């Protein structure tokens, strides 16, 4: 649905979602290109405070930028900008 809307409008879309992978929920950002293709799926590395009761810890695999119709972009979630995790070193 989102991919189709991105393709039809020719827009790059960055969307925050709750992603379930097996029994774990992740705070995830997904970047769709103007073609509707998913360019990046990035999980928040370290849920903060009470978030830890709901969301799992990401692995840092999405810590990169991608080329899109709007230029080179990436995504971070609030605490990811201040918390030093092993994935960021």
Secondary structure, 3 states (H helix, E strand, C coil): CHHHHHHHHCCCEEEEEEEEECCEEEEEEEEECCCCCEEEEEECCCCCHHHHHCECCCCCCCCCCEEECCEEECCCCHHHHCCCCHHHC
